[in-house]
């Protein structure tokens, strides 16, 4: 084999990410529980996320916008400003989560760094992924 470059995805490959989305969804469902059943909220949020994927891409910011649109729809545009602020705060909490490396990631990167060019290839929001990479302490392993 003549491999020269190895690309890594970021979220849930290098560090923990998915549990933060699940925790935020739980808080969102609780916030809107008086307006709709959990099942219907889950369906509507997923539908909204899929519909918005082409516009917002993957990441926390697009997720927050999809939550806000879902909240507007399920409340028939009657959601309070305070509830919208809570949704924004949920997004900020996600953006401020600590970066928790997955087991063995740094060992693997150390092993590969001198033999290959390592890159991060992600579909996530560029600014968010750059922030996570910097906070992770792993950026020095990657060429690009």
N, C-alpha and C positions, 0 to 999 in steps of 0.2 A: 504494500500500500504506500502511496505517495501523498499522504495527507499533510497539508501545511497549515490549515486553518480549522479551528473548531469553534462553532458558534453555540452559545448557550442562550436559552430563553431566560428571562429574569424571574418573574413572579411564579412562585411554587416550583421553581427549578433551582434557584439559588437561595431564595428566602421565602418565608411563610407569607401568604397573601390571602388565600381564599377564606380562611376563618374570619378575617376582618369584614369581608363582604357578608358572610352569613350572620355575624353579630349585628351588623348594621341593618340587614333585612329584618331581623327579629325586632329591633327597636322601631323600625318603620311600620311593621305590621301592628305592633302594639299601639303606636301613635294613631293609626287610622282604624283601629278595631271597631270603633263606634259607627263607622260609615260603611263597612263591608266585611264579609267573612274573610278569614285568613286565606282560604283557598282562592277566592276571587281576587284578593289583593296579590297573591303570588302569581296568578295567571296574568293579571293586568300589568304588573311590573315587568314580568318576563316579556310579554308582548311589546311593551314600550321600549325595553332595552333592545330587542331585536329590530324593531322599527327604526330606532335611532342609531344603530350601529354604523351605518353608512355615513351619518353626519358627525357623530361624536367619537367614533372609534371605541377602543377598549380603554378602560381606566376609571378612576374614581370620579373625575369631574363629569364624565358622561353618565355614570351611574347616578350621581346626585341629581343631574338634570332630569333623568328618567324618573327618579323618585318624585321630583317636584311635579312633573307632568302627570304622573300617575295619581298623585294626591289631588291635583286639580280636577282630574277626570272623575275619580271615585266620589269626590265631595260635591260634584256639580259646580265647581268653582266657588265653593263656600268655605274652603279651608282658611283658617285664621292666619294672620301674619305671624303670630307666635309659633304656630305649627310649621310654617315655612322656615322660620328661623331655626327651629329644632332640626329640620332636615338638613339645612346648611351646616349646622353644628355637627351633625352626624358625619357629614363629608369631611369637615375639618379634623374631626377625631381620627378618621381613617387616614388622612394625609399625615397626621402627626404620630401615627403608630411607630413604635420602635422597629427596627429591622432585625428580624430574628433569622439567622442563617439556618438553613437545613443541615442536618447532620452530615458531616464529611465533605461539605462543599469546599471549604478552604483547603483541605488536604488534597482534594482532586485538582484544584486550580494550581496549587504549588507544584504538584507532580507534572502537570502539563505545560506550565508556563515557559519553561526553557526549551521545550521540544516543538511547540506549535505556537502560531499566532492565535490568540484567544479573542473572540469578539462576543458582544451581547447583541442578539437579534431578537427584538421584541415587538409585539403589536401594540403594546401599551403606550399611553400618553408620554411623549418624549420628555417633557419637563418633569413629570412624576417619576419616570424611570431613571432619569439622570440624578434626581434627588435621592432616590432609594439606593442607587449604586454608590453615590458619594457617602451616604450614611452607613452603608453596609461595611465600609472599609475594604471592599474588594476591588475598587477601581484600578489599583496598580497592577492587577493581574491581566487586564485587558488592553489590547492594542487599540481597539475601536469599539 
